[in-house]
Amino acid sequence: MRGVTEASPRQAFRPDDGTPLLDELMPWSVAPLRFGRGWVVAPDARTLRGRWDRLVAAEGGEREALFRPSRARTTGSAVAALPGQRTGTGRFARETGPCPEPVRVLSGPFDEQWLLPDHRLIDTARPELWRVAGGPQLFAVEQGYVPGAAGPPLLVTGALPEGRSPAGRPGRIRPLFRRPGGAEPNLAPGLLGFLRERYGPADPVRWLAWTVAAAVPSPAGCRVPLPADPAAWEAGVALGRELMDVQLRGALTGARPRLPGGRRPYVRAALPPRPESLAYDSGDEVLSVGGGRIAPVPEAAWEYRVGGVRVLEQWFARRTAPAEPGSLEAMGPASWPQEWTSALLDLVTVVALLGGREAERAPFTAGGGPGRAELRAAGVLPVPAGARRPASVLDHQEEGPEGQFMLV
């Protein structure tokens, strides 16, 4: 089985063909979150609760040192609560309360972790994203451009994404909806009408499915070729929806992703308490995790990259990288938890399915349909300036610094 590096459709894009940018068609976007301190995120919620308890038990200079202050946040910072979160807004130097309930975030490609949702701990939390998260919301995470790098330029998640690409390039986070509850699609005004007139049924989720199937990277950002006819639109939407469902772990269909032919990765030899290495044997389709062995692992899973970085290697490294002794980052499980093994097996299935179907995107990345000139003639482009800003939520109260309330 070939890896994604041999089947990438990225050569389909020609920079002078008038292909519209995703930035024009999904105009409201947000820069990646910046946590500012590594200890606020972890692969398991239990670790975060232990770190919180250790921090609030410390006093004075020790608390400040454990906190790891930055220019944006110190234990004396006064900030508003994150939308939808019931956390303290008094200065953290005085905090003695219980740990806030950790929330799921996408901390890297296909890497769901847990975050302490306390605005006092996060340098740049992007409250406008928290305000529209949940329910039917989906986030399109546009990867930072890396010349020649293999991997999809666009990922989709239902969890709040950190938004940083594996190679460290800044990307963009594009919510599918501009308001809570799935209201007001984040699309260029008139785009859905344009699509319906040309291709038939079109709605926000079908549009996002098309972008997953057709998007190609460019130095200016993702470009989204449009198809020549309704048949190509329907085929691309169908493929994109299947790829989205895999990325979303079956959220669209209600069925967890499975490898074809009844194959399923499983643990052939138990993982050691603290695995330190990850290796792959393509002949036997075995993933070696320390002295443990997982198989079958298709080559497409091992070779699957985002931003040119192997997803499996990065996932493993983020759970085994050494931390500074005595720091909050150094607090974690005493041994490799069983739930991490389950998550790894799930991840192998996801990236194997995506890698095995990457070549199927090529016909849709070629475009052949209307470009920017036609979109301008139809009044879809240029987008109004207001479409690039977050929507106001005038009846939404949020707690400001030191317990004051503010209207957003």
C-alpha positions in Angstrom: 0.0 0.0 0.0 1.4 3.4 -0.9 1.8 6.2 1.6 0.2 9.6 1.1 3.4 11.1 -0.2 2.9 9.1 -3.4 -0.7 10.0 -3.9 -1.1 13.6 -3.0 -3.3 15.7 -5.3 -1.4 18.9 -4.5 0.0 19.3 -8.0 -3.6 19.9 -9.4 -3.6 23.5 -8.4 -2.3 26.1 -10.8 -1.7 29.5 -9.2 -3.0 31.5 -12.1 -6.3 29.7 -12.7 -8.6 31.9 -10.7 -9.5 29.3 -8.1 -11.2 31.0 -5.1 -9.5 31.1 -1.7 -11.2 29.4 1.2 -10.6 32.8 2.9 -13.1 34.3 0.4 -15.7 31.6 0.7 -15.6 31.1 4.5 -14.6 34.6 5.4 -14.6 34.6 9.2 -11.5 33.0 10.6 -9.5 33.1 13.8 -5.8 32.6 14.5 -4.7 29.6 16.5 -5.0 29.6 20.3 -1.9 30.2 22.3 -1.9 28.4 25.6 1.3 30.1 26.8 2.1 27.2 29.3 2.2 23.5 28.6 0.8 22.3 31.8 -2.8 23.6 31.1 -3.3 20.8 28.6 -2.8 17.0 29.0 -3.9 13.7 27.4 -5.9 12.8 30.5 -8.1 14.9 32.8 -6.8 13.3 36.0 -3.4 14.8 35.3 -4.9 18.3 35.0 -6.7 18.0 38.3 -3.5 16.9 40.0 -1.6 19.9 38.5 -4.3 22.3 39.6 -4.3 20.9 43.2 -0.5 21.2 43.3 -0.6 24.8 42.1 -3.3 26.1 44.4 -1.6 24.4 47.4 1.5 26.5 46.6 1.9 30.1 47.9 3.8 33.2 47.0 6.9 32.8 44.9 6.5 29.0 44.5 3.0 29.5 43.0 4.3 32.1 40.6 7.2 29.8 39.5 4.9 26.8 39.0 2.4 29.0 37.1 5.1 30.0 34.6 4.1 33.7 34.0 4.3 35.3 30.6 3.8 38.9 29.4 0.1 38.0 28.8 -0.6 36.1 32.1 0.7 36.2 35.6 -0.9 35.2 38.9 -2.0 38.8 39.2 -3.8 39.1 35.8 -7.4 40.1 35.9 -9.4 38.7 33.0 -13.0 37.7 32.0 -14.3 34.2 32.2 -14.3 32.2 29.0 -17.8 32.0 27.4 -19.8 29.1 28.7 -17.3 28.3 31.5 -17.9 28.8 35.2 -14.4 29.6 36.4 -13.1 32.2 38.7 -12.3 35.7 37.5 -10.4 36.9 40.6 -6.7 37.1 40.5 -5.1 33.6 40.5 -2.7 34.6 43.3 -5.8 34.3 45.6 -7.3 31.2 44.0 -8.0 28.3 46.5 -11.1 26.7 44.9 -11.5 23.3 43.2 -10.3 22.4 39.8 -12.6 23.5 36.9 -13.9 20.7 34.8 -11.5 20.0 32.0 -12.8 20.2 28.5 -11.9 18.4 25.3 -9.8 20.3 22.7 -8.0 19.3 19.5 -4.4 19.9 20.5 -2.9 18.7 17.3 -4.1 16.8 14.2 -6.3 14.0 15.4 -5.0 14.5 18.9 -7.9 15.2 21.3 -6.6 16.2 24.7 -8.0 17.9 27.8 -7.6 21.6 28.7 -8.2 23.6 31.9 -10.8 26.1 30.6 -9.7 29.0 32.9 -9.0 32.2 31.1 -6.5 33.3 33.7 -4.2 30.4 32.7 -4.3 30.8 28.9 -2.4 33.6 27.1 -4.7 33.8 24.0 -7.9 31.7 24.3 -9.9 33.3 21.4 -13.2 33.8 23.4 -15.0 34.3 20.1 -14.5 30.6 19.3 -15.7 29.5 22.7 -18.8 31.6 22.2 -19.9 29.5 19.2 -18.6 26.1 20.2 -20.8 23.1 20.9 -24.0 21.7 19.4 -23.8 21.4 15.6 -20.7 23.5 15.3 -17.8 22.2 13.2 -14.4 23.8 12.9 -12.4 23.7 9.6 -8.8 23.9 10.6 -6.7 25.3 7.7 -3.1 24.1 8.0 -0.2 26.4 7.6 1.4 26.2 4.2 4.5 24.2 4.0 6.0 24.0 0.4 6.1 20.4 -0.8 4.8 18.9 2.4 2.5 15.9 2.2 -0.9 15.8 3.9 -4.4 17.4 3.7 -4.6 21.2 3.8 -7.8 21.1 5.8 -9.0 19.2 8.8 -12.4 19.2 10.5 -13.2 18.8 14.2 -16.2 19.2 16.5 -13.9 19.9 19.5 -12.4 23.3 20.0 -9.1 23.3 18.1 -5.8 24.8 19.1 -5.2 25.4 15.4 -1.5 25.1 15.2 0.0 23.0 12.4 2.5 20.2 13.3 5.3 22.0 11.4 4.8 25.2 13.5 3.3 27.2 10.7 0.4 29.4 11.7 -3.0 28.2 10.3 -6.5 29.5 10.5 -9.6 28.2 12.3 -12.9 28.7 10.4 -16.1 27.9 12.3 -18.9 26.6 10.0 -21.4 28.8 11.8 -21.1 32.3 13.1 -23.6 32.1 16.0 -24.3 29.5 18.7 -26.7 26.7 17.9 -25.7 26.4 14.3 -27.1 29.7 13.2 -25.8 31.8 10.3 -23.4 29.9 8.2 -19.9 31.3 7.9 -20.1 31.5 4.2 -19.8 34.3 1.7 -23.3 35.9 1.3 -25.0 34.3 -1.8 -22.6 31.3 -2.0 -25.2 28.7 -1.1 -27.7 30.2 -3.6 -24.9 30.1 -6.3 -24.2 26.5 -5.5 -27.9 25.4 -5.6 -28.5 27.1 -8.9 -25.5 25.3 -10.5 -25.4 21.9 -8.7 -28.7 21.3 -6.8 -28.8 20.6 -3.1 -26.3 22.6 -1.0 -26.2 23.4 2.6 -23.3 24.3 5.1 -22.4 20.7 5.8 -22.4 19.7 2.2 -20.3 22.7 1.4 -17.8 21.7 4.1 -17.7 18.2 2.7 -16.9 19.5 -0.7 -14.0 21.6 0.7 -12.5 18.5 2.5 -12.6 16.6 -0.8 -11.3 19.4 -3.1 -9.2 21.9 -1.1 -5.6 22.3 -2.3 -2.8 24.3 -0.5 -1.2 27.4 -1.8 1.1 30.2 -0.4 -2.0 32.4 -0.1 -4.0 29.7 1.8 -6.3 26.9 0.8 -8.0 27.2 -2.5 -11.3 25.5 -3.3 -11.8 24.5 -6.9 -15.5 24.3 -7.9 -16.7 21.4 -10.2 -17.9 21.6 -13.7 -21.3 19.8 -13.2 -23.8 18.5 -10.7 -22.5 14.9 -11.0 -19.0 16.0 -9.9 -20.4 18.1 -7.1 -22.4 15.1 -5.7 -19.4 12.7 -6.0 -17.1 15.2 -4.3 -19.7 15.9 -1.5 -20.1 12.1 -1.0 -16.3 11.6 -0.7 -15.8 14.6 1.5 -18.6 13.5 3.9 -17.1 10.1 4.3 -13.7 11.7 5.0 -15.3 14.1 7.5 -17.0 11.2 9.2 -13.7 9.4 9.7 -12.1 12.6 11.1 -15.1 13.1 13.4 -14.9 9.5 14.6 -18.3 8.6 13.2 -20.2 11.6 14.4 -22.1 12.1 11.1 -23.2 8.4 10.7 -23.2 7.2 14.3 -20.8 4.3 13.4 -17.2 4.2 14.5 -14.7 4.1 11.7 -13.5 0.5 10.8 -10.9 -0.8 8.5 -12.3 -2.7 5.4 -12.4 -6.5 5.3 -12.9 -6.9 9.0 -9.3 -5.9 9.8 -8.8 -4.3 13.2 -5.5 -3.2 14.9 -5.0 -4.8 18.3 -2.3 -5.3 20.9 -0.2 -8.4 20.1 2.4 -7.8 22.8 1.7 -5.7 25.9 3.1 -2.2 25.9 5.7 -1.5 28.6 4.9 0.8 31.5 6.9 3.6 30.0 7.6 3.1 26.3 10.4 5.3 24.9 10.4 4.6 21.2 8.1 4.1 18.2 9.0 2.1 15.1 7.2 0.6 12.2 7.8 -2.7 10.2 6.0 -2.4 6.9 6.6 -6.1 6.0 4.6 -7.4 9.0 2.5 -4.2 9.4 3.6 -4.0 13.0 3.9 -0.8 15.1 6.4 -1.3 17.9 5.7 0.8 21.0 8.7 0.3 23.2 8.6 -3.5 23.6 4.9 -3.7 22.8 3.5 -4.5 19.4 0.3 -3.4 17.6 -0.8 -5.0 14.4 -2.1 -4.9 11.7 -1.1 -1.3 11.1 -1.5 -0.5 7.3 1.4 1.4 5.8 -1.0 4.2 5.0 -1.4 4.8 8.7 2.3 5.1 9.4 2.9 7.3 6.4 0.0 9.6 7.0 1.2 13.1 7.5 -0.2 16.6 8.2 2.1 19.5 7.3 4.8 17.0 6.4 4.8 15.5 9.9 3.8 11.9 10.6 0.7 12.0 12.8 1.5 8.8 14.7 5.0 9.9 15.6 3.8 13.3 16.8 1.0 11.8 18.8 3.4 9.5 20.6 6.1 12.2 21.1 3.6 14.4 22.9 2.9 11.7 25.5 6.5 10.7 26.1 8.6 13.8 25.7 10.6 14.5 28.9 9.6 17.6 31.0 11.6 19.7 33.4 11.8 18.0 36.8 9.7 19.7 39.5 7.5 21.5 36.9 3.8 21.0 36.6 4.4 19.6 33.1 6.4 16.8 34.7 3.2 15.7 36.6 1.5 12.9 34.7 0.6 9.2 34.9 3.2 7.0 36.6 2.8 4.5 33.7 1.3 4.3 30.3 -2.5 4.3 30.8 -4.8 1.7 29.1 -6.9 4.6 27.7 -3.9 5.8 25.8 -3.5 2.4 24.1 -7.2 2.5 23.2 -6.8 6.0 21.8 -3.7 4.9 19.7 -5.7 1.9 18.3 -8.5 4.3 17.3 -6.0 6.8 15.8 -4.4 4.0 13.7 -7.8 3.2 12.2 -8.5 6.9 11.5 -5.3 7.7 9.7 -5.2 4.4 7.8 -8.6 5.1 6.4 -7.7 8.7 5.5 -4.3 7.8 4.0 -5.8 5.0 2.0 -8.3 7.3 0.3 -6.2 10.4 -0.2 -5.7 9.6 -3.8 -9.4 9.7 -4.4 -9.4 13.5 -3.9 -7.4 14.2 -7.0 -10.3 14.4 -9.5 -12.0 17.1 -7.4 -8.9 19.2 -6.8 -8.7 19.7 -10.6 -11.7 21.9 -10.6 -13.0 22.7 -14.1 -15.9 24.8 -12.9 -16.6 28.5 -12.1 -13.8 30.6 -10.7 -13.4 33.9 -9.1 -14.6 35.8 -12.2 -18.0 33.9 -12.2 -18.3 34.4 -8.4 -17.8 38.1 -8.8 -20.3 38.3 -11.6 -22.9 36.6 -9.4 -22.2 39.0 -6.5 -20.7 36.4 -4.2 -17.3 38.1 -4.3 -16.0 40.3 -2.9 -17.3 39.5 0.6 -18.5 42.4 2.7 -16.1 43.4 5.6 -18.7 42.5 8.2 -18.6 38.9 7.1 -15.0 38.7 8.3 -15.8 39.7 11.8 -17.5 37.6 14.6 -21.2 38.1 14.9 -22.5 40.0 17.9 -24.4 38.0 20.5 -26.3 40.9 22.2 -28.2 38.8 24.7 -25.2 36.9 25.9 -24.0 37.8 29.4 -20.5 36.8 30.5 -18.6 37.3 33.7 -15.8 39.9 33.4 -12.7 40.5 35.6 -13.3 40.3 39.4 -16.8 39.1 39.0 -18.3 42.0 37.0 -20.7 41.2 34.2 -20.5 42.3 30.6 -22.8 42.2 27.6 -21.3 40.8 24.4 
